[in-house]
Amino acid sequence: MKRLLFAAALALSAAPAFAEIGGGPNPYQTEQTEQKRRDAEEADKQYKSMIKALPDKPQKADPWGGVRDAEPAAVKAKKTH
């Protein structure tokens, strides 16, 4: 009897997983018209050209650069030995 109840519980818990296997096209998703697709491609081209036109980021300034040594302490320690 316990085995039967366990098998029934297992079958019922696996049922939602089988419902997702169906796949196929989404009936709620509408197809894009040709004009919408062209508009999306044009917007993408404009975005990419704008990104290319942006200047490179400037180097970050190091406010403590004059205070610190050029070499880290670990490198100096290796050279002294």
Secondary structure, 3 states (H helix, E strand, C coil): CHHHHHHHHHHHHHHHHHHCCCCCCCCCCCCCCHHHHHHHHHHHHHHHHHHHHCCCCCCCCCCCCCCCCCCCHHHHHHHHC
